[in-house]
Amino acid sequence: MYDFQTKTIYINREIPPNRKTFTIAHELGHAILHEDYVKSMNYEAMPRSNYHASKPVEEVEADVFAACLLVPKSMLGLYKNFADPNELAEMFAVSPDVVVHQLKYV
């Protein structure tokens, strides 16, 4: 989660490195896009989920921000024909889920 008072991102140190990277980018998205949301009583640490229907819009926006920051569509387009999603995930230091999602828009 992101703390606006201390400008600190907190992450679970038990999660894999690629998940940490995505979580940091996601929280950076909140820092840039959602100050009111983060400061509200509705903001709390949420369990990881790839299913967006039940997420608040701010969480979906932070996920999209993180995916676009870490896996820019322009760069993904350069490599999509040369590597499979698992290899691309390693190249971009994210999970294969992020790559597969981004590939839908390239």
N, CA, C and O atoms as a MOPAC input file, in Angstrom:
PM7 MOZYME 1SCF
protein

 N      0.82700 1    -1.17900 1     0.00000 1
 C      0.00000 1     0.00000 1     0.00000 1
 C      0.87400 1     1.24600 1     0.00000 1
 O      2.06500 1     1.17200 1     0.30500 1
 N      0.29100 1     2.38300 1    -0.33900 1
 C      1.02600 1     3.63900 1    -0.41800 1
 C      0.58500 1     4.54800 1     0.71300 1
 O     -0.61200 1     4.72400 1     0.94200 1
 N      1.54600 1     5.12800 1     1.42200 1
 C      1.28900 1     6.06600 1     2.50900 1
 C      1.67100 1     7.46100 1     2.03000 1
 O      2.85200 1     7.76500 1     1.86600 1
 N      0.65800 1     8.31600 1     1.80600 1
 C      0.91700 1     9.66800 1     1.31600 1
 C      1.66900 1    10.51400 1     2.33100 1
 O      2.45900 1    11.37700 1     1.94600 1
 N      1.44200 1    10.28600 1     3.61300 1
 C      2.12300 1    11.09900 1     4.61700 1
 C      3.63500 1    10.90900 1     4.57500 1
 O      4.39300 1    11.87600 1     4.65600 1
 N      4.06000 1     9.67300 1     4.44900 1
 C      5.49700 1     9.40200 1     4.44200 1
 C      6.04800 1     9.16900 1     3.04100 1
 O      7.25100 1     8.98700 1     2.85400 1
 N      5.13500 1     9.18000 1     2.04500 1
 C      5.51100 1     8.90400 1     0.65500 1
 C      6.27200 1     7.57700 1     0.55700 1
 O      7.34300 1     7.48200 1    -0.04100 1
 N      5.66200 1     6.55800 1     1.17700 1
 C      6.27800 1     5.24200 1     1.26300 1
 C      5.35700 1     4.18800 1     0.67900 1
 O      4.15100 1     4.19700 1     0.92500 1
 N      5.93500 1     3.27800 1    -0.09800 1
 C      5.20900 1     2.12800 1    -0.61300 1
 C      5.58700 1     0.92700 1     0.25700 1
 O      6.76700 1     0.65100 1     0.47700 1
 N      4.57200 1     0.22400 1     0.74300 1
 C      4.77800 1    -0.97300 1     1.55200 1
 C      4.35100 1    -2.18600 1     0.74100 1
 O      3.27200 1    -2.20400 1     0.14700 1
 N      5.21000 1    -3.19800 1     0.72200 1
 C      4.86300 1    -4.43500 1     0.01200 1
 C      5.19300 1    -5.63500 1     0.90100 1
 O      5.99400 1    -5.54600 1     1.83200 1
 N      4.56200 1    -6.73500 1     0.58900 1
 C      4.79300 1    -7.98100 1     1.30000 1
 C      6.12200 1    -8.56100 1     0.83100 1
 O      6.27200 1    -8.86600 1    -0.35300 1
 N      7.06100 1    -8.71400 1     1.70600 1
 C      8.38000 1    -9.21300 1     1.29800 1
 C      8.36400 1   -10.70100 1     0.95500 1
 O      9.35800 1   -11.22400 1     0.45200 1
 N      7.26600 1   -11.38200 1     1.21400 1
 C      7.15900 1   -12.81200 1     0.92900 1
 C      6.76800 1   -13.11800 1    -0.51700 1
 O      6.85800 1   -14.26800 1    -0.94900 1
 N      6.33700 1   -12.11300 1    -1.26400 1
 C      5.89400 1   -12.37600 1    -2.63400 1
 C      7.09500 1   -12.44700 1    -3.58200 1
 O      8.15200 1   -11.89300 1    -3.28100 1
 N      6.94100 1   -13.11900 1    -4.71600 1
 C      8.05500 1   -13.26500 1    -5.66800 1
 C      8.51500 1   -11.90700 1    -6.21500 1
 O      7.74200 1   -10.94900 1    -6.22800 1
 N      9.76700 1   -11.82600 1    -6.66300 1
 C     10.31400 1   -10.54900 1    -7.15500 1
 C      9.48500 1    -9.90000 1    -8.26400 1
 O      9.30200 1    -8.68200 1    -8.25100 1
 N      8.98200 1   -10.68000 1    -9.22100 1
 C      8.20700 1   -10.06200 1   -10.30000 1
 C      6.89000 1    -9.49300 1    -9.77800 1
 O      6.40300 1    -8.49200 1   -10.30300 1
 N      6.31700 1   -10.10300 1    -8.77200 1
 C      5.09400 1    -9.59000 1    -8.15000 1
 C      5.41700 1    -8.31800 1    -7.36500 1
 O      4.62000 1    -7.38000 1    -7.35200 1
 N      6.57900 1    -8.28000 1    -6.71300 1
 C      6.98700 1    -7.05700 1    -5.99500 1
 C      7.10000 1    -5.89000 1    -6.96400 1
 O      6.64000 1    -4.78500 1    -6.67800 1
 N      7.71900 1    -6.14700 1    -8.11400 1
 C      7.88100 1    -5.09400 1    -9.11500 1
 C      6.52300 1    -4.55800 1    -9.53900 1
 O      6.32600 1    -3.34500 1    -9.61700 1
 N      5.58600 1    -5.46100 1    -9.81500 1
 C      4.24900 1    -5.03200 1   -10.23900 1
 C      3.54700 1    -4.28300 1    -9.11400 1
 O      2.89400 1    -3.26800 1    -9.35700 1
 N      3.67500 1    -4.77200 1    -7.89700 1
 C      3.02400 1    -4.11600 1    -6.75500 1
 C      3.56500 1    -2.70700 1    -6.55500 1
 O      2.79700 1    -1.78300 1    -6.28800 1
 N      4.86000 1    -2.53400 1    -6.67800 1
 C      5.44700 1    -1.19300 1    -6.53400 1
 C      4.90700 1    -0.27800 1    -7.62800 1
 O      4.54300 1     0.86500 1    -7.35100 1
 N      4.85200 1    -0.76100 1    -8.86200 1
 C      4.31200 1     0.04600 1    -9.96000 1
 C      2.82800 1     0.35100 1    -9.73700 1
 O      2.37500 1     1.46100 1   -10.02000 1
 N      2.07900 1    -0.61600 1    -9.23800 1
 C      0.65600 1    -0.42800 1    -8.94100 1
 C      0.48100 1     0.67100 1    -7.88700 1
 O     -0.35400 1     1.56200 1    -8.04300 1
 N      1.26500 1     0.60000 1    -6.83000 1
 C      1.16200 1     1.61100 1    -5.76400 1
 C      1.63600 1     2.97600 1    -6.25000 1
 O      1.10300 1     3.99800 1    -5.81900 1
 N      2.61800 1     3.01100 1    -7.13100 1
 C      3.02800 1     4.27100 1    -7.74500 1
 C      1.86000 1     4.85800 1    -8.53400 1
 O      1.64600 1     6.07100 1    -8.52900 1
 N      1.10900 1     3.99600 1    -9.20800 1
 C     -0.09700 1     4.44100 1    -9.90800 1
 C     -1.07300 1     5.11200 1    -8.96300 1
 O     -1.63400 1     6.16000 1    -9.28500 1
 N     -1.27800 1     4.51400 1    -7.79600 1
 C     -2.14100 1     5.15500 1    -6.79300 1
 C     -1.56600 1     6.50000 1    -6.36100 1
 O     -2.30900 1     7.47100 1    -6.21300 1
 N     -0.26500 1     6.56600 1    -6.16000 1
 C      0.36400 1     7.81000 1    -5.71400 1
 C      0.14600 1     8.93700 1    -6.71800 1
 O     -0.05500 1    10.09000 1    -6.33900 1
 N      0.18900 1     8.59300 1    -7.99300 1
 C      0.04700 1     9.59900 1    -9.04800 1
 C     -1.42100 1     9.89500 1    -9.35600 1
 O     -1.77700 1    11.04600 1    -9.60900 1
 N     -2.26300 1     8.88300 1    -9.33800 1
 C     -3.64100 1     9.01600 1    -9.83300 1
 C     -4.72700 1     9.15300 1    -8.76700 1
 O     -5.78900 1     9.71200 1    -9.04100 1
 N     -4.47900 1     8.65500 1    -7.56500 1
 C     -5.59100 1     8.45100 1    -6.63900 1
 C     -5.36100 1     8.96600 1    -5.21600 1
 O     -5.62300 1     8.24300 1    -4.25500 1
 N     -4.89200 1    10.16500 1    -5.07100 1
 C     -4.62700 1    10.66900 1    -3.72400 1
 C     -5.87200 1    10.60800 1    -2.83600 1
 O     -5.79100 1    10.14400 1    -1.69800 1
 N     -7.00600 1    11.06300 1    -3.33300 1
 C     -8.22600 1    11.05600 1    -2.52100 1
 C     -8.63400 1     9.63700 1    -2.14200 1
 O     -9.03200 1     9.38600 1    -1.00500 1
 N     -8.53800 1     8.71700 1    -3.08500 1
 C     -8.88700 1     7.31700 1    -2.83000 1
 C     -7.97500 1     6.71900 1    -1.76600 1
 O     -8.44100 1     6.06800 1    -0.83100 1
 N     -6.67100 1     6.94600 1    -1.91500 1
 C     -5.71600 1     6.37600 1    -0.97200 1
 C     -5.92200 1     6.95600 1     0.42100 1
 O     -5.77800 1     6.24700 1     1.41600 1
 N     -6.25300 1     8.22000 1     0.49700 1
 C     -6.46100 1     8.86300 1     1.80200 1
 C     -7.82700 1     8.53900 1     2.41000 1
 O     -8.07600 1     8.83800 1     3.57700 1
 N     -8.70400 1     7.93200 1     1.62400 1
 C    -10.04800 1     7.61800 1     2.12300 1
 C    -10.02600 1     6.40000 1     3.03800 1
 O     -9.04100 1     5.66500 1     3.09800 1
 N    -11.09800 1     6.21100 1     3.72500 1
 C    -11.23600 1     5.04600 1     4.60700 1
 C    -11.44900 1     3.76500 1     3.79400 1
 O    -11.33200 1     2.67000 1     4.34300 1
 N    -11.75700 1     3.88100 1     2.50200 1
 C    -12.03100 1     2.71100 1     1.67000 1
 C    -10.76500 1     2.02200 1     1.18600 1
 O    -10.83000 1     0.91100 1     0.65800 1
 N     -9.62300 1     2.65900 1     1.35800 1
 C     -8.37800 1     2.10700 1     0.83300 1
 C     -7.76600 1     1.17300 1     1.86600 1
 O     -7.49200 1     1.56900 1     2.99900 1
 N     -7.56100 1    -0.05000 1     1.46400 1
 C     -6.92800 1    -1.02600 1     2.32900 1
 C     -6.18000 1    -2.02900 1     1.47300 1
 O     -6.44200 1    -2.15400 1     0.27700 1
 N     -5.25900 1    -2.73300 1     2.08000 1
 C     -4.51800 1    -3.75000 1     1.34100 1
 C     -5.50000 1    -4.79400 1     0.84400 1
 O     -6.34200 1    -5.28500 1     1.59600 1
 N     -5.38000 1    -5.12900 1    -0.44500 1
 C     -6.29900 1    -6.08300 1    -1.05300 1
 C     -5.53400 1    -7.33300 1    -1.47200 1
 O     -4.36800 1    -7.25100 1    -1.85600 1
 N     -6.19100 1    -8.49300 1    -1.39900 1
 C     -5.52800 1    -9.70100 1    -1.89800 1
 C     -5.34800 1    -9.61700 1    -3.40500 1
 O     -6.13100 1    -8.96200 1    -4.09300 1
 N     -4.32500 1   -10.27500 1    -3.91400 1
 C     -4.04200 1   -10.27300 1    -5.34300 1
 C     -5.18100 1   -10.93900 1    -6.09500 1
 O     -5.69500 1   -11.98000 1    -5.68600 1
 N     -5.56700 1   -10.31400 1    -7.20900 1
 C     -6.62400 1   -10.87100 1    -8.03700 1
 C     -6.47000 1   -10.36500 1    -9.45800 1
 O     -6.20900 1    -9.18200 1    -9.67500 1
 N     -6.63000 1   -11.25900 1   -10.43000 1
 C     -6.61900 1   -10.85900 1   -11.82900 1
 C     -8.02700 1   -10.57400 1   -12.33000 1
 O     -8.21200 1   -10.16700 1   -13.47700 1
 N     -9.01400 1   -10.78500 1   -11.47600 1
 C    -10.40800 1   -10.60100 1   -11.85300 1
 C    -10.82700 1    -9.18400 1   -11.49800 1
 O    -10.86200 1    -8.82000 1   -10.32200 1
 N    -11.14600 1    -8.37900 1   -12.51300 1
 C    -11.39700 1    -6.96300 1   -12.28900 1
 C    -12.84000 1    -6.60100 1   -11.95600 1
 O    -13.08800 1    -5.49500 1   -11.47700 1
 N    -13.78100 1    -7.47600 1   -12.18700 1
 C    -15.19100 1    -7.10300 1   -12.02200 1
 C    -15.51800 1    -6.67300 1   -10.59700 1
 O    -16.36800 1    -5.80400 1   -10.40400 1
 N    -14.87800 1    -7.24900 1    -9.61300 1
 C    -15.20000 1    -6.91900 1    -8.23500 1
 C    -14.28000 1    -5.85700 1    -7.63300 1
 O    -14.44800 1    -5.48500 1    -6.47200 1
 N    -13.32400 1    -5.37000 1    -8.39800 1
 C    -12.37900 1    -4.37300 1    -7.89400 1
 C    -12.92500 1    -2.96000 1    -8.07000 1
 O    -13.61500 1    -2.67700 1    -9.04900 1
 N    -12.61800 1    -2.07300 1    -7.12600 1
 C    -12.94100 1    -0.66100 1    -7.35500 1
 C    -12.19600 1    -0.15500 1    -8.59300 1
 O    -11.12100 1    -0.65500 1    -8.92300 1
 N    -12.77000 1     0.83100 1    -9.26900 1
 C    -12.18200 1     1.35500 1   -10.50000 1
 C    -10.74800 1     1.83500 1   -10.27600 1
 O     -9.90800 1     1.71400 1   -11.16700 1
 N    -10.46600 1     2.37700 1    -9.09900 1
 C     -9.10900 1     2.86200 1    -8.80800 1
 C     -8.10300 1     1.72100 1    -8.81200 1
 O     -6.95400 1     1.91300 1    -9.21000 1
 N     -8.51400 1     0.54800 1    -8.37900 1
 C     -7.61000 1    -0.60900 1    -8.37800 1
 C     -7.33700 1    -1.08700 1    -9.80300 1
 O     -6.21000 1    -1.45400 1   -10.13700 1
 N     -8.36300 1    -1.08000 1   -10.62900 1
 C     -8.18700 1    -1.46200 1   -12.03700 1
 C     -7.26500 1    -0.46100 1   -12.72200 1
 O     -6.36700 1    -0.85000 1   -13.46900 1
 N     -7.48500 1     0.83700 1   -12.46800 1
 C     -6.62900 1     1.86800 1   -13.07400 1
 C     -5.17800 1     1.71000 1   -12.63000 1
 O     -4.26600 1     1.87600 1   -13.44100 1
 N     -4.95100 1     1.39500 1   -11.36600 1
 C     -3.57800 1     1.20300 1   -10.88100 1
 C     -2.94600 1    -0.03200 1   -11.52100 1
 O     -1.74900 1    -0.03400 1   -11.80800 1
 N     -3.73900 1    -1.08100 1   -11.74800 1
 C     -3.22700 1    -2.26600 1   -12.45100 1
 C     -2.83600 1    -1.92500 1   -13.88300 1
 O     -1.77700 1    -2.33900 1   -14.35300 1
 N     -3.68100 1    -1.17500 1   -14.57400 1
 C     -3.40100 1    -0.77600 1   -15.95700 1
 C     -2.16000 1     0.11400 1   -15.99500 1
 O     -1.30200 1    -0.05800 1   -16.86000 1
 N     -2.06000 1     1.05700 1   -15.06900 1
 C     -0.88400 1     1.93000 1   -14.97700 1
 C      0.37400 1     1.07100 1   -14.83800 1
 O      1.34600 1     1.26700 1   -15.56700 1
 N      0.35400 1     0.12000 1   -13.90200 1
 C      1.52600 1    -0.72900 1   -13.66500 1
 C      1.87800 1    -1.54600 1   -14.90000 1
 O      3.04900 1    -1.64400 1   -15.26700 1
 N      0.88000 1    -2.12900 1   -15.53700 1
 C      1.13500 1    -2.94800 1   -16.72800 1
 C      1.74400 1    -2.10700 1   -17.84600 1
 O      2.68600 1    -2.54100 1   -18.51000 1
 N      1.21300 1    -0.91800 1   -18.05000 1
 C      1.73800 1    -0.05000 1   -19.12300 1
 C      3.12200 1     0.48600 1   -18.80000 1
 O      3.94400 1     0.66700 1   -19.69900 1
 N      3.38600 1     0.73900 1   -17.53400 1
 C      4.71000 1     1.20900 1   -17.13200 1
 C      5.76200 1     0.11500 1   -17.31200 1
 O      6.84800 1     0.36200 1   -17.83700 1
 N      5.42600 1    -1.08500 1   -16.87300 1
 C      6.40300 1    -2.17900 1   -16.88000 1
 C      6.51300 1    -2.90900 1   -18.21400 1
 O      7.57400 1    -3.42800 1   -18.56000 1
 N      5.40900 1    -2.94600 1   -18.96100 1
 C      5.39400 1    -3.64900 1   -20.25100 1
 C      4.77700 1    -2.69700 1   -21.28200 1
 O      3.62700 1    -2.86600 1   -21.68600 1
 N      5.55800 1    -1.69600 1   -21.69900 1
 C      5.03000 1    -0.74900 1   -22.69100 1
 C      4.63600 1    -1.47800 1   -23.97400 1
 O      5.39100 1    -2.30300 1   -24.48900 1
 N      3.47200 1    -1.17000 1   -24.46800 1
 C      2.96200 1    -1.86300 1   -25.65600 1
 C      3.88400 1    -1.69000 1   -26.85600 1
 O      4.01400 1    -2.60000 1   -27.67500 1
 N      4.52100 1    -0.53700 1   -26.96300 1
 C      5.43000 1    -0.32100 1   -28.09500 1
 C      6.62900 1    -1.26300 1   -28.03000 1
 O      7.07600 1    -1.77400 1   -29.05700 1
 N      7.14400 1    -1.49100 1   -26.83600 1
 C      8.27600 1    -2.42000 1   -26.69700 1
 C      7.82600 1    -3.86200 1   -26.83600 1
 O      8.51500 1    -4.67900 1   -27.44800 1
 N      6.67200 1    -4.17500 1   -26.27000 1
 C      6.15300 1    -5.52900 1   -26.38000 1
 C      5.92600 1    -5.90200 1   -27.84400 1
 O      6.17800 1    -7.03500 1   -28.25400 1
 N      5.45500 1    -4.94700 1   -28.61300 1
 C      5.22700 1    -5.18100 1   -30.03300 1
 C      6.49200 1    -5.55800 1   -30.78300 1
 O      6.43900 1    -6.29900 1   -31.76400 1
 N      7.62900 1    -5.04900 1   -30.32300 1
 C      8.90600 1    -5.36800 1   -30.97000 1
 C      9.33600 1    -6.81500 1   -30.75000 1
 O     10.03400 1    -7.39600 1   -31.58100 1
 N      8.92000 1    -7.38800 1   -29.63400 1
 C      9.40700 1    -8.71800 1   -29.25200 1
 C      8.36000 1    -9.81800 1   -29.30500 1
 O      8.70200 1   -10.99000 1   -29.14900 1
 N      7.10000 1    -9.47700 1   -29.52000 1
 C      6.03300 1   -10.47800 1   -29.40100 1
 C      6.17300 1   -11.64800 1   -30.36800 1
 O      5.68300 1   -12.73800 1   -30.07400 1
 N      6.81600 1   -11.45700 1   -31.49700 1
 C      6.97700 1   -12.54200 1   -32.46700 1
 C      8.26400 1   -13.33700 1   -32.27900 1
 O      8.53000 1   -14.27800 1   -33.02700 1
 N      9.05100 1   -12.96600 1   -31.29400 1
 C     10.34500 1   -13.61900 1   -31.08600 1
 C     10.43600 1   -14.40100 1   -29.78200 1
 O     11.41200 1   -15.11400 1   -29.55100 1
 N      9.41500 1   -14.26900 1   -28.92300 1
 C      9.45900 1   -14.94400 1   -27.63100 1
 C      8.03700 1   -15.28200 1   -27.19300 1
 O      7.08100 1   -14.59700 1   -27.55600 1
 N      7.91700 1   -16.34300 1   -26.41200 1
 C      6.59500 1   -16.70700 1   -25.89400 1
 C      6.30200 1   -15.87800 1   -24.63400 1
 O      7.19700 1   -15.20100 1   -24.12800 1
 N      5.07600 1   -15.92000 1   -24.12600 1
 C      4.72700 1   -15.09600 1   -22.96300 1
 C      5.61300 1   -15.32200 1   -21.73900 1
 O      5.90100 1   -14.37800 1   -21.00300 1
 N      6.04600 1   -16.55500 1   -21.51700 1
 C      6.92500 1   -16.80400 1   -20.36800 1
 C      8.28000 1   -16.12900 1   -20.54800 1
 O      8.82800 1   -15.55600 1   -19.60700 1
 N      8.81400 1   -16.20300 1   -21.76300 1
 C     10.09900 1   -15.53700 1   -22.03600 1
 C      9.94800 1   -14.01900 1   -21.96000 1
 O     10.81800 1   -13.32500 1   -21.43400 1
 N      8.84600 1   -13.51900 1   -22.48600 1
 C      8.58600 1   -12.07700 1   -22.41600 1
 C      8.44000 1   -11.63200 1   -20.96200 1
 O      8.92300 1   -10.56400 1   -20.58300 1
 N      7.78000 1   -12.44500 1   -20.15800 1
 C      7.62600 1   -12.11300 1   -18.73800 1
 C      8.99200 1   -11.98800 1   -18.06100 1
 O      9.20900 1   -11.08300 1   -17.25500 1
 N      9.89300 1   -12.88200 1   -18.38800 1
 C     11.24600 1   -12.79000 1   -17.83200 1
 C     11.95300 1   -11.52900 1   -18.32000 1
 O     12.62800 1   -10.85100 1   -17.54600 1
 N     11.79700 1   -11.21800 1   -19.59900 1
 C     12.43800 1   -10.02500 1   -20.16700 1
 C     11.96100 1    -8.75300 1   -19.47700 1
 O     12.75300 1    -7.85000 1   -19.20600 1
 N     10.65400 1    -8.68500 1   -19.19200 1
 C     10.08200 1    -7.48500 1   -18.59800 1
 C     10.00200 1    -7.55100 1   -17.07200 1
 O      9.55100 1    -6.60000 1   -16.43400 1
 N     10.43700 1    -8.67000 1   -16.48500 1
 C     10.43800 1    -8.86200 1   -15.02200 1
 C      9.04400 1    -8.72700 1   -14.42600 1
 O      8.85400 1    -8.09200 1   -13.38800 1
 N      8.07300 1    -9.33500 1   -15.10100 1
 C      6.69200 1    -9.36200 1   -14.61700 1
 C      6.17600 1   -10.80000 1   -14.72300 1
 O      6.87900 1   -11.69000 1   -15.20000 1
 N      4.95600 1   -11.00800 1   -14.27700 1
 C      4.36600 1   -12.33900 1   -14.40000 1
 C      3.86300 1   -12.55900 1   -15.82500 1
 O      3.58100 1   -11.59700 1   -16.53900 1
 N      3.75000 1   -13.81600 1   -16.23800 1
 C      3.18200 1   -14.09400 1   -17.55500 1
 C      1.77500 1   -13.51900 1   -17.71600 1
 O      1.39200 1   -13.13700 1   -18.82100 1
 N      0.99800 1   -13.45200 1   -16.62700 1
 C     -0.35500 1   -12.87800 1   -16.69000 1
 C     -0.32700 1   -11.44000 1   -17.20900 1
 O     -1.18300 1   -11.04600 1   -18.00000 1
 N      0.65200 1   -10.66200 1   -16.76400 1
 C      0.75300 1    -9.26600 1   -17.20300 1
 C      1.04500 1    -9.21600 1   -18.69600 1
 O      0.44100 1    -8.42700 1   -19.42300 1
 N      1.96000 1   -10.04700 1   -19.14900 1
 C      2.31500 1   -10.08100 1   -20.57100 1
 C      1.11800 1   -10.50100 1   -21.41500 1
 O      0.81400 1    -9.87000 1   -22.42700 1
 N      0.44300 1   -11.56300 1   -20.99800 1
 C     -0.72000 1   -12.04500 1   -21.75300 1
 C     -1.78000 1   -10.95100 1   -21.84000 1
 O     -2.38700 1   -10.75300 1   -22.89300 1
 N     -1.99800 1   -10.25000 1   -20.75000 1
 C     -2.96800 1    -9.15200 1   -20.77200 1
 C     -2.53800 1    -8.05400 1   -21.73100 1
 O     -3.35400 1    -7.56600 1   -22.51200 1
 N     -1.28900 1    -7.66300 1   -21.68700 1
 C     -0.78700 1    -6.60000 1   -22.56000 1
 C     -0.80500 1    -7.02000 1   -24.03500 1
 O     -1.03600 1    -6.19000 1   -24.91400 1
 N     -0.56500 1    -8.29100 1   -24.30100 1
 C     -0.56600 1    -8.78200 1   -25.68300 1
 C     -1.93000 1    -8.61500 1   -26.35000 1
 O     -2.00400 1    -8.54700 1   -27.57700 1
 N     -2.98900 1    -8.55100 1   -25.58200 1
 C     -4.32500 1    -8.36000 1   -26.12900 1
 C     -4.46500 1    -7.00100 1   -26.82300 1
 O     -5.34500 1    -6.81200 1   -27.66300 1
 N     -3.58900 1    -6.06300 1   -26.46200 1
 C     -3.72000 1    -4.68900 1   -26.94400 1
 C     -2.60400 1    -4.26300 1   -27.89000 1
 O     -2.49900 1    -3.09300 1   -28.25600 1
 N     -1.76500 1    -5.23300 1   -28.28300 1
 C     -0.64400 1    -4.91900 1   -29.19000 1
 C     -1.01900 1    -5.29500 1   -30.61400 1
 O     -0.21900 1    -5.11300 1   -31.53100 1

